[in-house]
Amino acid sequence: MFLLMVFTSLILSTYGQCPNGYHQHEQSCYAIVTFVAKWTYAETMCQAAGSHLASVETDAERLYLNQYINFLHGTKYRYYWIGGFNFIDGTYMSVGAQNNLGQIPWYPGEPSNRPGEHCLMMVQDNKSLFGDFECDTEQAFVCEIELNSQQ
Ligand SMILES: [Ca+2]
């Protein structure tokens, strides 16, 4: 019993920075949500759980999420909403960090810029590259809490 308590407290001290349902990697907590929703509703649900749609800012972060999603769900869900949108002036902004996303790792043929394609998603294949997609389509999504950001 004592060993179990020690073990439990070790786990809590290691992973205790992320709320239930989130998985920590480096300085972020991620939740992969497979309840499909429109982009704005996905962001609302992330906010209700203390996060935002994920700001995927580096190749390392994108490839980590690719592996983690593949581990959880394989390719069952092809598209995942992330926290980028271009409603305002056509440049992609992060909904969480509220900055310009800059260079975007586009999937071949993207951005296709069809009407209504103002929201950013990851394609869950071998690289998780990004596409623009109609915000009103219902997709799985990724929520993120950035632990080192002051909010
Ligand atoms: Ca597109």
Residues whose N, C-alpha, C, O or C-beta is under 5 A from the ligand:
A	BS01	CA	E110 P111 S112 N113 E117 G131 D132 F133
